[in-house]
Amino acid sequence: MKEFEKNIRRVKPYVPGEQPQNKAVKLNTNENPYPPAPGVRTALKSMDTDRLRLYPDPAAGPLVEELARFYHVGTDQVFVGVGSDDVLSMCFLTFFNSKKPVFFPDITYSFYKVWAELYRIPYECQRVDENFRLVKEDYYRENGGVIFPNPNAPTALYEELNVVEDIIAHNQDVIVIVDEAYIDFAGRSALELIDKYDNLIVVQTFSKARSMAGMRIGYAISNPGLIRYLNDAKYSFNSYTLNQTSLICGVEAVKDKEYFEEGLRKIINTREWAKGELGKLGFRFTDSRANFIFATHPDYDAKDLFEAMKAKGIYVRYWGSERIEQYMRITVGTREEMEILFTFLREYMNKGEPYD
Ligand SMILES: *Cc1c(COP(=O)(O)O)cnc(C)c1O
């Protein structure tokens, strides 16, 4: 080993889902199958490209204002970043500095472990129960902070607001982050609790419900005190996180509430129909409240199924990790994309017409 190797910060990186460049039925990274709001296209077409010679607004003013308006909070209660991954990473850096371990579920978004290791934050995973539910009592012990997604990923399970509140209430000496990447497909948001608990941060994204994964926009909403700490950390790291194009498009996406809600309805309808179809094929799955379904089949090996689908250009997500070896995560696509998936599955299980 070279001498300098000893002082290199080495990390085991997060592995994102594949982005196949060929034509594929892409149900593997929970993207939205519908385009962003029409205003985004119009804004991009009429964009003043001369403006790109200048740095963007470091405070992301117009986008922060639009989000504050949408969520009925002050502009000093909103922090934006380059996708919620950037926002969450900034939260880890800013708020998780205890010698005590940060708590998160054992089956959850795998990025949490990566950031904890990157920033040398001690952590302890709390086992979800046999039905993949959070066990709230496990979060009552002393810790250095708490983070969990609601709905959880990849289990798709939504915890009712009273469960979320119970965890926040039992952890008022540390920061609790609720990662609500999928909340719009689910139910009540922890945003209702931000005035009640000064240790709460809610993080959301434009990547799923707002159809803008490619634009990279995420945000945190909390009280002005915690948002100030986040901004101080951001300005010590990279002042110009959101580029000019993202700022303009982000505003347009938030403005069009009607389009947003229509898109949610379509995905939720397709999800509920897809649950029925999966059930007919003998799959078992959790009660998904997100834009993906976490499914297993008692008679078919998940890895074999995953490989067979991939060979046909149908991409879903499979990890093969502990406790979820037999599960795959299927993003809810358009009705047409899901039909392709089901036609393939019926053939694979010798229950239907040949798939080609
Ligand atoms: C998708 C996802 C994110 C990150 O989304 P961004 O594209 O970075 O905004 C964060 N948390 C969870 C649980 C997710 O599934």
The ligand as an SDF file (V2000), in Angstrom:
LIG
                    3D

 15 15  0  0  0  0  0  0  0  0999 V2000
  -35.6240    8.9180   -4.7150 C   0  0  0  0  0  0  0  0  0  0  0  0
  -35.3450    9.0950   -3.2640 C   0  0  0  0  0  0  0  0  0  0  0  0
  -34.5780   10.1620   -2.7960 C   0  0  0  0  0  0  0  0  0  0  0  0
  -33.7450   11.0500   -3.6650 C   0  0  0  0  0  0  0  0  0  0  0  0
  -34.3090   11.6940   -4.6350 O   0  0  0  0  0  0  0  0  0  0  0  0
  -33.6010   12.8620   -5.4210 P   0  0  0  0  0  0  0  0  0  0  0  0
  -33.7540   12.4730   -6.8400 O   0  0  0  0  0  0  0  0  0  0  0  0
  -32.1710   12.9960   -5.0080 O   0  0  0  0  0  0  0  0  0  0  0  0
  -34.3910   14.0510   -5.0390 O   0  0  0  0  0  0  0  0  0  0  0  0
  -34.4540   10.3380   -1.4410 C   0  0  0  0  0  0  0  0  0  0  0  0
  -35.0040    9.4840   -0.5730 N   0  0  0  0  0  0  0  0  0  0  0  0
  -35.7030    8.4320   -0.9880 C   0  0  0  0  0  0  0  0  0  0  0  0
  -36.2780    7.5060    0.0130 C   0  0  0  0  0  0  0  0  0  0  0  0
  -35.8800    8.1910   -2.3390 C   0  0  0  0  0  0  0  0  0  0  0  0
  -36.5170    7.1070   -2.7530 O   0  0  0  0  0  0  0  0  0  0  0  0
  1  2  1  0
  2  3  1  0
  2 14  2  0
  3  4  1  0
  3 10  2  0
  4  5  1  0
  5  6  1  0
  6  7  2  0
  6  8  1  0
  6  9  1  0
 10 11  1  0
 11 12  2  0
 12 13  1  0
 12 14  1  0
 14 15  1  0
M  END
$$$$
